[in-house]
Amino acid sequence: MTDANVRIGEDPASALRDADIVLSLVTADQSFKAAAACAPFLRKDAIWCDMNSVAPQTKAETAKIIELSAGRYVDAAILAPVNPARLAVPVLLSGPAASDCRSHLIAARFVNVKVVGRDVGRASAIKMIRSIMVKGIEALTDEMMAAATVAGVTDEVLASLDASEKHDQWSERSAYNLERMSTHGLRRAAEMEEVAKTIAGLGLDPVMTNGTIVRQRNAGQGHLVQGEDRAA
């Protein structure tokens, strides 16, 4: 930090004394705690830019703490790995002070910053819901590869996926997937029960596959309408 000409604060009060904007970047479980610890030391109208990966509800609760101390809260969502993108990483902002926050970030040489609304929680909702797919695909990959490795069919499974891979836009792909689930969900749920049996037979836990069974069956029973999941 010294080599980078960063002023080191011994405590929150000294670190935040002259700050017009503060970027909060901690682990998710410390997001609210960090704001609560620092809020009393913020300058009036200073921006607390909460870049942590937490739920919209957590962001809303954190905003109350900041605003009680006369600070301005901005919900920020980072949509890609910071390395190697660094200052080009896409950042979404929402909240009443989002436009002012964007100006500060641009001045700090961020280059891919977008305001998505005035409601705290909107930016984080985009990120959290997007993570269902991004992290879910990773978890599905883990379950598939574990089963394929134990069964000794890894090359064949991967080659089959390559042969059937499509590159549609997600707006088209999501509509197609939901239609297929509504039409064939019951049959596919039955098939996925056999997939779960296959995985269990290999000595593995079909965690992701069991969730797929529930979603497919619900859709086949008419509990999935225009992307809205209704309780079975």
Secondary structure as UniProt FT lines:
FT   TURN            2..5
FT   HELIX           12..16
FT   TURN            17..18
FT   STRAND          21..24
FT   HELIX           28..30
FT   HELIX           31..38
FT   HELIX           39..41
FT   TURN            44..45
FT   STRAND          47..50
FT   HELIX           56..68
FT   TURN            69..70
FT   STRAND          72..78
FT   HELIX           82..85
FT   HELIX           86..88
FT   STRAND          91..94
FT   TURN            96..97
FT   HELIX           98..107
FT   TURN            108..109
FT   STRAND          113..117
FT   TURN            120..121
FT   HELIX           122..151
FT   HELIX           154..164
FT   HELIX           170..201
FT   TURN            202..203
FT   HELIX           207..220
FT   TURN            221..222
FT   STRAND          224..225
FT   TURN            226..227
FT   STRAND          228..229
//
